[in-house]
Amino acid sequence: MLLENNQNINDSQLDELQEMREQLKLLQQRLDERVDFDEKMIRKAMQRNASNLLLWEWGVLALCSFALVFVMLEVRNYGLSILFQSFTAVFLLSLVLVQCWSVWFVSKKRKDVIDGNLMRVGERIVTYKKADRWIKTISIPVAILWCLCYIHSVLEVIRPDASLAFQMGFYTAGILGGAFGGGLGFLAYRKMMSLVNELQQQINDLKSEV
């Protein structure tokens, strides 16, 4: 009788253990499905962010190309010096070439996102941010210098004998116009960098789940 009772207890314990294993297996399966779902959603968000970033890059390239043509025509129409025309051409053409590289680079990054190459995407984001720091360091001071030279050169052409009050007003209007354009550019830049930072965070989230 005692042996039979012990056998019944052992069978009961085995049944409980088996039930616990099945519950743990089901729980693990649901967790895996949840992780898989979250990963798919993150990858979709990454593709959307990469596509939006590429659209912004194309938009900036179109703007830089328009500025190159429009400003060069204006500089020629005002008959500004050859030195300033050369400075303008080199500066704006450099911006267009840098933006062409940026469009190409982001398109490659988008392809890596679609292919699921997280390591390569992460490397491209680091390179993109390094290039962005160098471009800002060089282009912002040059852009400010160009704006001041442009305002001064145009003023000398249209009103070489202008009064001090007119000169101050002209400089103020030019600086305010440049600040307004710079503000719009800064907003666009913040939007683009927010997409880059989101991509970087999404990569870190996926790596933490692997």
BELJO-V119924 format. One record per residue. N is the residue number from 1. RES is the residue in one letter. SS is DSSP state (hx for helix, st for strand, lp for the rest). D_LAST is the distance of its C-alpha to the last C-alpha in whole Angstrom. Layout:
# BELJO-V119924
n: {N;N}
res: {RES;RES}
ss: {SS;SS}
d_last: {D_LAST;D_LAST}
This chain:
# BELJO-V119924
n: {1;2;3;4;5;6;7;8;9;10;11;12;13;14;15;16;17;18;19;20;21;22;23;24;25;26;27;28;29;30;31;32;33;34;35;36;37;38;39;40;41;42;43;44;45;46;47;48;49;50;51;52;53;54;55;56;57;58;59;60;61;62;63;64;65;66;67;68;69;70;71;72;73;74;75;76;77;78;79;80;81;82;83;84;85;86;87;88;89;90;91;92;93;94;95;96;97;98;99;100;101;102;103;104;105;106;107;108;109;110;111;112;113;114;115;116;117;118;119;120;121;122;123;124;125;126;127;128;129;130;131;132;133;134;135;136;137;138;139;140;141;142;143;144;145;146;147;148;149;150;151;152;153;154;155;156;157;158;159;160;161;162;163;164;165;166;167;168;169;170;171;172;173;174;175;176;177;178;179;180;181;182;183;184;185;186;187;188;189;190;191;192;193;194;195;196;197;198;199;200;201;202;203;204;205;206;207;208;209;210}
res: {M;L;L;E;N;N;Q;N;I;N;D;S;Q;L;D;E;L;Q;E;M;R;E;Q;L;K;L;L;Q;Q;R;L;D;E;R;V;D;F;D;E;K;M;I;R;K;A;M;Q;R;N;A;S;N;L;L;L;W;E;W;G;V;L;A;L;C;S;F;A;L;V;F;V;M;L;E;V;R;N;Y;G;L;S;I;L;F;Q;S;F;T;A;V;F;L;L;S;L;V;L;V;Q;C;W;S;V;W;F;V;S;K;K;R;K;D;V;I;D;G;N;L;M;R;V;G;E;R;I;V;T;Y;K;K;A;D;R;W;I;K;T;I;S;I;P;V;A;I;L;W;C;L;C;Y;I;H;S;V;L;E;V;I;R;P;D;A;S;L;A;F;Q;M;G;F;Y;T;A;G;I;L;G;G;A;F;G;G;G;L;G;F;L;A;Y;R;K;M;M;S;L;V;N;E;L;Q;Q;Q;I;N;D;L;K;S;E;V}
ss: {lp;hx;hx;hx;hx;hx;hx;hx;hx;hx;hx;hx;hx;hx;hx;hx;hx;hx;hx;hx;hx;hx;hx;hx;hx;hx;hx;hx;hx;hx;hx;hx;hx;hx;hx;hx;hx;hx;hx;hx;hx;hx;hx;hx;hx;hx;hx;hx;hx;hx;hx;hx;hx;hx;hx;hx;hx;hx;hx;hx;hx;hx;hx;hx;hx;hx;hx;hx;hx;hx;hx;hx;hx;hx;hx;hx;hx;lp;lp;lp;lp;hx;hx;hx;hx;hx;hx;hx;hx;hx;hx;hx;hx;hx;hx;hx;hx;hx;hx;hx;hx;hx;hx;hx;hx;hx;hx;hx;hx;hx;hx;hx;hx;hx;hx;lp;lp;hx;hx;hx;hx;hx;hx;hx;hx;hx;hx;hx;hx;hx;hx;hx;hx;hx;hx;hx;hx;hx;hx;hx;hx;hx;hx;hx;hx;hx;hx;hx;hx;hx;hx;hx;hx;hx;hx;hx;hx;hx;lp;lp;lp;lp;lp;hx;hx;hx;hx;hx;hx;hx;hx;hx;hx;hx;hx;hx;hx;hx;hx;hx;hx;hx;hx;hx;hx;hx;hx;hx;hx;hx;hx;hx;hx;hx;hx;hx;hx;hx;hx;hx;hx;hx;hx;hx;hx;hx;hx;hx;hx;lp}
d_last: {54;52;50;49;48;45;44;44;42;40;39;38;36;34;34;32;30;29;29;26;24;25;24;21;20;20;19;15;16;17;13;11;14;13;10;11;13;12;10;13;15;13;13;17;18;17;19;22;21;21;24;26;26;27;30;31;31;34;36;36;37;40;41;41;43;45;46;47;49;51;51;53;55;56;56;59;61;61;63;61;61;59;58;56;55;54;51;50;50;48;46;45;44;42;40;40;38;36;35;35;32;30;30;30;27;25;26;24;21;21;21;18;16;18;17;13;13;11;13;16;16;15;18;20;20;21;24;25;25;27;29;30;31;34;35;35;37;40;40;41;44;45;45;47;49;50;50;53;55;55;56;59;60;60;62;65;65;66;68;69;71;69;70;68;67;66;64;62;61;60;58;56;56;54;52;51;50;48;46;46;44;42;41;40;38;36;35;34;32;30;29;28;26;25;23;22;20;19;17;16;15;13;11;10;9;7;5;6;4;0}
